[in-house]
Amino acid sequence: MDMLEKLTILSASAKYDAACTSSGSDRAAAPGGIGNATACGICHSFAGDGRCISLLKVLMTNACIYDCQYCVNRRSNDVPRAAFSPRELADLTIQFYRRNYIEGLFLSSGVLRNPDYTVEQMTETLRILREEYGFAGYIHAKAIPGADPILLSRMGTLCDRMSVNIELPSQKSLMRLAPDKSKVSILKPMGYISGRIAQNRQELVRYRHAPAFAPAGQSTQMIVGATADSDYQILTLSEALYKKYRLKRVFYSAYIPVSTNPLLPAVGTPPPLLREHRLYQADWLVRCYGFAASELLDESHPNFNLLVDPKCNWALNHMELFPLEVTTAPEELLLRVPGIGVKSCRRILLARRQGSLTYAGLKRLGVVLKRAQYFILCGGKRMEGLKVTEDGVLRALVSDRCRGMWEGLSQTALEGFAAGGSEQLSLFAPAAVTREDVSMCLTGQM
């Protein structure tokens, strides 16, 4: 099998992994080396499904000893198999870099023979790139659960970011779909990497030339829609991972059906891209806006409203806190107003110390008044001509992306569909609205 055939198979096998961010590292090339991994030094392109791709994203091999039912590379799946040698993959990466095709490498792998052997092969690839070619570009490597910590330690000194994918948010889901894995086996290397990163920071304070260990931090990925796990379960787990392991990012990947297993969505089922989007929005609120997962969702409302973003949905459910006077409100409350972001909040705090605020001034500060106007007062007054009703605010906050869904789901149509009628409803594409979606709308869970 020639290199082009291997690349075709192994790059296609890697496309379901969404964790390919490249920010957070400032590795620079030594004299005689090539490349750099500064935060602004990674170029980006976009795949057909909208995901950002900035790296050569490829597997070391798609042969795997595990039989995870949601994975296209599972042991029982009849697909072409291929494997790079460390030298082949290092040479390919350098040739692509020199031709300006890529700015870095995202390296993952199926589990070949055993976790230790797989990590050894991946680490040797990174060693050739770093030590023989002097490559200082960005490298993201996926750690393999079950590998010896000594091997993970060596890998961490050669890459910029490491990730251990948790994939399914509950032990029950793992037992059903990935019996070779367990939550403990995944969290153990995650904890080790977190501890080594913290230790390395202390070493770098004392010894300036100590080798850096995963300077861009650690991330993970969870699959959305392969199991019955709710948004509440997923977001609660993400919040715990951020706190315990100081992760840089949790990535959410809408499940694309690749298996006919009855435990999984049927092949041809559209991936839940809007649900993935809502999880990313909520993740941002948890990381940057001071929200807790339990404030956004609970057991009685376990999934996000698809019509409006999580921040707007929270505000609509807590109208007793609004309208908020922007000239006096504390920072933590301003950050909870839809349409006010981290930067615009800081600008408001600075501007109101220097003079009075107006709605025109708020717009110049970056506030999105299209959303914020329903939740704020400026100088004790509402925006001129604004009328606020509960239904009117909801209609105004529905995004353009979801407006067709809002307008198409009339109460009569909803009730007819829920009762078993044959009327066809539409959500972005024909037959995309399910009975579960309609039921959630009728019960106020959507």
Secondary structure, DSSP 8 states (H G I E B T S, - for coil): --HHHHHHHHHHHTTT-------S---B--TT-B-B--TT----EE-TTS-EE-SEEEESB---S---TT-TT-TTS-----B--HHHHHHHHHHHHHTTS-SEEEEE----SSHHHHHHHHHHHHHIIIIIS-B-SEEEEE--TTS-HHHHHHHHHH-SEEE---BSSSHHHHHHH-TT--HHHHHHHHHHHHHHHHHHHHHHHH-TTS--SSTT-EEEEEEESSSS--HHHHHHHHHHHHHHH--SEEEEEE-------TTS--TT----HHHHHHHHHHHHHHHHS---HHHH-BTTB-S--SSS-HHHHHHHTTGGG-SEETTT--HHHHTTSTT--HHHHHHHHHHHHHS---HHHHHHTT--HHHHTTTEEBTTB--TT----HHHHHHHHS-HHHHHHHHH--HHHHHHHHTT-----BSSSBT---HHHHHHHHTT--
